[in-house]
Amino acid sequence: MRLILVRAVATALALTGCAGTPQAAPSQAALPQAAPSQATPQMEPVAAAKPAKKAVKSNLSRLKKLGITINAGVLIDVADDGKDRFLAVGKNGKVDFTGTGRTDTTMMSLQAAPVAAENRVVIKPPFWNEDLGAGYCVADTKGAPLKLETCKSGKATQIFTVVPAGDSGQFELRGKYGILRVDDGKLTTSGKGRTGLQTIKYAQ
């Protein structure tokens, strides 16, 4: 009987020890490892689109108010000389006041020059500007006459200042080398001659 009691007590103590013994924490190696986070790629800043620059053109509104024809076929005539002396394209691209009638060689067009200053024009004879491309412009020269050459935006010799000469539509043309003067139907650098000009619409 005593032997049975000893065994029962031993069994109870064994069961009590199993229940009260704390369980060992699982090793770190046994735990599932979190997947390494992937670095978020850095986004390059997107530059805002720049608005297209508006093409600069000379303001010719004052000339229009004075009756000077712009952007149309015209004859550029020596004013108040009692004769037909029109700016014309001649041989070898020479440009002078030798025109006497309405022809392809005397049809000119005053157009706004690509500069910010007011009353600046380029002279583009329509007959030489019918094809695609840069076109042709009248250019000032150190001597006389003028010359016809391929247009080049902003080229100083191709830009003329229209200087109003009163309220009647008359004006002077000042090129890179000075005011244009006409003596007996030809441009001159002598300091003599007429400077007053006028536009006459080519198509009547």
C-alpha positions as CSV (number, residue, x, y, z in Angstrom):
1,M,0.0,0.0,0.0
2,R,2.8,2.4,0.8
3,L,4.5,1.6,-2.4
4,I,1.4,2.5,-4.4
5,L,1.2,5.9,-2.6
6,V,4.8,6.7,-3.3
7,R,4.3,6.0,-7.0
8,A,1.2,8.1,-7.1
9,V,2.9,11.0,-5.5
10,A,5.9,10.7,-7.9
11,T,3.5,10.6,-10.9
12,A,1.7,13.8,-9.6
13,L,5.0,15.6,-9.1
14,A,6.1,14.7,-12.6
15,L,2.8,16.0,-14.1
16,T,3.1,19.2,-12.1
17,G,6.6,19.8,-13.3
18,C,5.6,19.4,-16.9
19,A,2.8,21.8,-16.6
20,G,4.8,24.5,-14.8
21,T,7.9,24.4,-16.8
22,P,8.0,27.4,-19.2
23,Q,8.4,26.6,-22.8
24,A,11.6,27.8,-24.4
25,A,11.1,30.7,-26.9
26,P,11.6,29.7,-30.5
27,S,15.0,30.6,-31.8
28,Q,15.3,33.7,-34.0
29,A,16.4,31.5,-36.8
30,A,13.1,29.6,-36.7
31,L,11.0,32.8,-37.1
32,P,9.9,33.6,-40.6
33,Q,12.0,36.5,-41.8
34,A,10.2,39.5,-43.4
35,A,11.1,40.0,-47.1
36,P,13.6,42.9,-47.5
37,S,11.8,46.0,-48.6
38,Q,12.6,47.2,-52.1
39,A,13.8,50.8,-52.4
40,T,11.3,53.0,-54.1
41,P,12.8,54.4,-57.2
42,Q,13.3,58.2,-57.2
43,M,11.2,59.9,-59.8
44,E,13.0,62.6,-61.8
45,P,11.2,65.9,-61.6
46,V,9.3,66.7,-64.8
47,A,10.0,70.2,-66.1
48,A,6.9,72.1,-67.0
49,A,6.5,72.7,-70.7
50,K,7.6,76.2,-71.6
51,P,5.0,78.2,-73.7
52,A,6.1,78.9,-77.2
53,K,7.6,82.3,-77.7
54,K,5.6,84.7,-79.8
55,A,7.4,85.9,-82.8
56,V,8.5,89.5,-82.4
57,K,7.3,91.9,-85.1
58,S,7.6,95.6,-85.4
59,N,4.5,97.7,-84.6
60,L,3.3,99.4,-87.8
61,S,0.0,100.7,-86.6
62,R,1.1,104.3,-86.8
63,L,2.1,103.9,-90.5
64,K,-1.3,102.4,-91.4
65,K,-3.1,105.4,-89.8
66,L,-1.0,107.7,-92.0
67,G,-2.2,105.9,-95.1
68,I,1.0,103.9,-95.8
69,T,0.0,100.6,-97.3
70,I,1.4,97.5,-95.5
71,N,1.4,93.8,-96.4
72,A,0.1,94.4,-99.9
73,G,1.5,94.8,-103.4
74,V,2.5,98.5,-103.9
75,L,4.5,100.8,-106.0
76,I,7.1,102.7,-104.0
77,D,7.1,106.1,-105.7
78,V,9.2,109.2,-105.5
79,A,6.6,111.8,-104.2
80,D,5.9,115.2,-105.8
81,D,8.4,114.9,-108.7
82,G,5.7,114.8,-111.3
83,K,7.0,111.6,-112.8
84,D,6.6,107.8,-112.4
85,R,9.8,106.7,-110.6
86,F,9.1,103.4,-108.9
87,L,11.5,101.2,-107.0
88,A,12.2,98.3,-109.3
89,V,14.4,95.2,-109.4
90,G,16.7,95.3,-112.4
91,K,19.5,93.2,-113.9
92,N,21.7,91.3,-111.5
93,G,19.4,92.0,-108.6
94,K,20.1,95.7,-108.5
95,V,17.2,97.7,-107.1
96,D,16.7,101.4,-108.0
97,F,14.0,103.9,-108.8
98,T,14.0,103.1,-112.5
99,G,10.5,101.6,-112.8
100,T,7.9,103.5,-114.9
101,G,4.9,101.1,-114.9
102,R,3.1,98.3,-113.1
103,T,5.2,95.2,-113.8
104,D,6.5,92.3,-111.8
105,T,9.7,94.2,-111.2
106,T,8.0,97.2,-109.6
107,M,5.6,95.4,-107.3
108,M,6.9,95.7,-103.7
109,S,5.5,94.9,-100.3
110,L,6.3,96.5,-97.0
111,Q,6.1,94.0,-94.2
112,A,6.8,94.2,-90.4
113,A,10.4,93.4,-89.6
114,P,11.2,90.8,-87.0
115,V,12.4,93.4,-84.4
116,A,10.7,95.0,-81.4
117,A,11.3,98.6,-82.5
118,E,8.4,100.4,-84.2
119,N,8.1,101.4,-87.9
120,R,10.6,98.8,-89.1
121,V,9.9,97.0,-92.3
122,V,11.4,94.6,-94.8
123,I,10.8,95.1,-98.5
124,K,9.7,91.9,-100.1
125,P,8.9,92.0,-103.9
126,P,6.0,89.5,-104.2
127,F,7.1,88.2,-107.6
128,W,10.3,86.9,-106.1
129,N,8.5,85.4,-103.1
130,E,6.0,83.1,-104.6
131,D,8.0,79.9,-104.0
132,L,8.6,78.3,-100.6
133,G,11.7,79.2,-98.7
134,A,13.2,82.2,-97.1
135,G,12.3,84.4,-100.0
136,Y,14.0,87.6,-101.2
137,C,14.4,91.0,-99.6
138,V,15.7,94.3,-100.7
139,A,18.9,95.2,-98.8
140,D,20.7,98.5,-98.3
141,T,24.3,98.9,-99.5
142,K,27.1,101.3,-98.8
143,G,26.7,102.7,-102.2
144,A,23.9,102.8,-104.8
145,P,21.7,101.1,-105.9
146,L,20.2,98.7,-103.4
147,K,20.2,94.9,-104.1
148,L,17.9,91.9,-103.9
149,E,19.2,89.0,-101.8
150,T,17.9,86.0,-99.8
151,C,16.0,87.1,-96.7
152,K,17.8,86.5,-93.4
153,S,15.7,87.2,-90.3
154,G,17.1,90.2,-88.4
155,K,19.8,91.1,-90.9
156,A,20.5,94.8,-90.4
157,T,20.9,95.7,-94.1
158,Q,17.4,94.2,-94.8
159,I,15.6,96.3,-92.2
160,F,14.4,99.8,-93.1
161,T,12.9,102.4,-90.8
162,V,9.8,104.2,-92.3
163,V,10.0,107.8,-91.2
164,P,6.7,109.6,-91.6
165,A,7.0,112.9,-93.4
166,G,3.7,114.6,-92.6
167,D,0.1,113.4,-92.5
168,S,-0.3,112.8,-96.2
169,G,1.2,109.3,-96.3
170,Q,4.6,110.5,-97.4
171,F,7.6,109.0,-95.7
172,E,11.4,108.5,-95.9
173,L,13.2,105.2,-95.9
174,R,16.2,104.9,-93.7
175,G,18.4,101.9,-94.2
176,K,21.5,100.8,-92.4
177,Y,23.6,103.4,-94.3
178,G,21.2,106.3,-94.1
179,I,18.1,107.9,-95.7
180,L,17.5,106.9,-99.3
181,R,17.9,109.8,-101.8
182,V,16.8,109.8,-105.4
183,D,18.3,112.2,-108.0
184,D,16.9,112.1,-111.5
185,G,15.5,108.6,-111.1
186,K,18.5,107.0,-109.5
187,L,19.6,106.4,-105.9
188,T,22.5,108.6,-104.9
189,T,25.0,108.9,-102.1
190,S,25.9,112.5,-103.0
191,G,23.7,114.0,-100.3
192,K,21.4,115.6,-103.0
193,G,18.1,114.4,-104.3
194,R,14.6,113.8,-103.1
195,T,13.8,111.7,-100.0
196,G,10.0,111.9,-99.9
197,L,8.3,108.6,-100.9
198,Q,4.8,107.3,-101.1
199,T,3.0,103.9,-101.6
200,I,0.6,103.5,-104.5
201,K,-1.6,100.3,-104.5
202,Y,-0.4,98.0,-107.2
203,A,-3.9,96.8,-108.0
204,Q,-6.3,99.6,-108.9
